[in-house]
């Protein structure tokens, strides 16, 4: 399952191990440690909204896989 965060950020949630809020950023850890990334946001509200969208999609993905 893919989720779009703005115009330039797209995440493949199937390969994500964890997502963590860190300051004004989101830290994304993938199954492959060399692909970890930090997504920067100018506004904490934008970061929180993106985090909520990701969590909603992860819940949908988990339910679909059960």
SULZI-V663893 format. One record per residue. N is the residue number from 1. RES is the residue in one letter. OMEGA is omega in radians with two decimals (NA if undefined). Layout:
# SULZI-V663893
n: (N | N)
res: (RES | RES)
omega: (OMEGA | OMEGA)
This chain:
# SULZI-V663893
n: (1 | 2 | 3 | 4 | 5 | 6 | 7 | 8 | 9 | 10 | 11 | 12 | 13 | 14 | 15 | 16 | 17 | 18 | 19 | 20 | 21 | 22 | 23 | 24 | 25 | 26 | 27 | 28 | 29 | 30 | 31 | 32 | 33 | 34 | 35 | 36 | 37 | 38 | 39 | 40 | 41 | 42 | 43 | 44 | 45 | 46 | 47 | 48 | 49 | 50 | 51 | 52 | 53 | 54 | 55 | 56 | 57 | 58 | 59 | 60 | 61 | 62 | 63 | 64 | 65 | 66)
res: (X | X | X | X | X | X | X | X | X | X | X | X | X | X | X | X | X | X | X | X | X | X | X | X | X | X | X | X | X | X | X | X | X | X | X | X | X | X | X | X | X | X | X | X | X | X | X | X | X | X | X | X | X | X | X | X | X | X | X | X | X | X | X | X | X | X)
omega: (-3.13 | 3.04 | 3.13 | 3.09 | -3.11 | -3.06 | -2.99 | -3.05 | 3.05 | 3.14 | 2.98 | -3.02 | 3.14 | -3.08 | -3.08 | 3.04 | -3.13 | 3.06 | -3.05 | 3.00 | 3.13 | -3.07 | 3.10 | -3.03 | 2.92 | 3.07 | -3.10 | 3.07 | 3.14 | 3.06 | 3.11 | -3.06 | 3.14 | -3.10 | 3.12 | -3.11 | 3.06 | 3.12 | -3.07 | 3.10 | 3.13 | -3.08 | 3.12 | 3.10 | 3.07 | 3.10 | -3.13 | 3.11 | 3.10 | 3.12 | 3.12 | 3.10 | 3.13 | -3.13 | 3.10 | -3.14 | 3.07 | 3.08 | 3.11 | 3.14 | 3.14 | 3.12 | 3.13 | -3.10 | -3.13 | NA)
